[in-house]
Amino acid sequence: MLRVVVQADVADLIRHAQGLVELVDEQGNRVCILRRRPTEDEIDYAKSRVGSTGPKFTIDELIAKVEAS
């Protein structure tokens, strides 16, 4: 495993991100995308939705919806 040490202010930005974090190099080229671990509240909410009724969407449909807005 590769270990990269980031400055404290960068670590705080990553820790407090509400969604994905895109890491780029000095020229703006994407290095990777980080996904933070879900919070306990997010896990509980997801578990509560299992088996719920309502409209269901595929990933492709969701991406199309987001890109359309």
C-alpha positions as CSV (number, residue, x, y, z in Angstrom):
1,M,0.0,0.0,0.0
2,L,1.2,3.5,-0.9
3,R,1.0,6.0,1.9
4,V,0.6,9.7,1.0
5,V,0.9,12.4,3.8
6,V,-1.2,15.5,3.2
7,Q,-1.0,18.8,5.0
8,A,-3.4,19.3,8.0
9,D,-5.6,21.8,6.1
10,V,-6.0,19.4,3.1
11,A,-6.8,16.5,5.5
12,D,-9.5,18.7,7.1
13,L,-11.0,19.5,3.7
14,I,-11.2,15.8,2.9
15,R,-12.6,14.8,6.3
16,H,-15.4,17.4,6.0
17,A,-16.3,16.8,2.4
18,Q,-20.0,16.0,1.9
19,G,-19.5,14.0,-1.3
20,L,-16.7,12.8,-3.6
21,V,-13.3,14.3,-3.4
22,E,-11.3,14.6,-6.7
23,L,-7.5,14.7,-6.3
24,V,-5.7,16.4,-9.2
25,D,-2.1,17.0,-9.9
26,E,-0.5,20.5,-10.4
27,Q,-1.8,20.6,-14.0
28,G,-5.3,19.7,-13.1
29,N,-5.2,16.1,-14.3
30,R,-7.2,13.7,-12.2
31,V,-5.2,11.4,-10.0
32,C,-8.1,9.7,-8.3
33,I,-11.5,10.2,-6.7
34,L,-11.9,9.5,-3.0
35,R,-15.2,8.3,-1.4
36,R,-15.4,8.9,2.3
37,R,-16.9,6.3,4.6
38,P,-20.6,6.7,5.2
39,T,-21.6,8.0,8.6
40,E,-23.6,5.9,11.0
41,D,-26.6,8.1,10.3
42,E,-26.2,7.4,6.5
43,I,-25.9,3.7,7.1
44,D,-29.0,3.7,9.3
45,Y,-31.0,5.6,6.7
46,A,-29.9,3.3,3.9
47,K,-30.9,0.3,6.0
48,S,-34.3,1.8,6.7
49,R,-34.9,2.1,3.0
50,V,-34.4,-1.6,2.3
51,G,-37.6,-3.1,1.1
52,S,-39.4,0.3,0.8
53,T,-41.9,0.9,-1.9
54,G,-41.7,3.7,-4.4
55,P,-40.0,4.4,-7.7
56,K,-36.9,2.6,-8.5
57,F,-34.2,3.8,-10.8
58,T,-31.1,2.2,-12.4
59,I,-27.7,3.9,-12.0
60,D,-27.9,5.0,-15.6
61,E,-31.2,6.6,-15.0
62,L,-29.9,8.4,-11.9
63,I,-26.8,9.7,-13.8
64,A,-29.0,10.9,-16.6
65,K,-31.3,12.7,-14.1
66,V,-28.3,14.4,-12.4
67,E,-26.7,15.4,-15.7
68,A,-30.0,16.9,-17.0
69,S,-30.3,19.3,-14.0
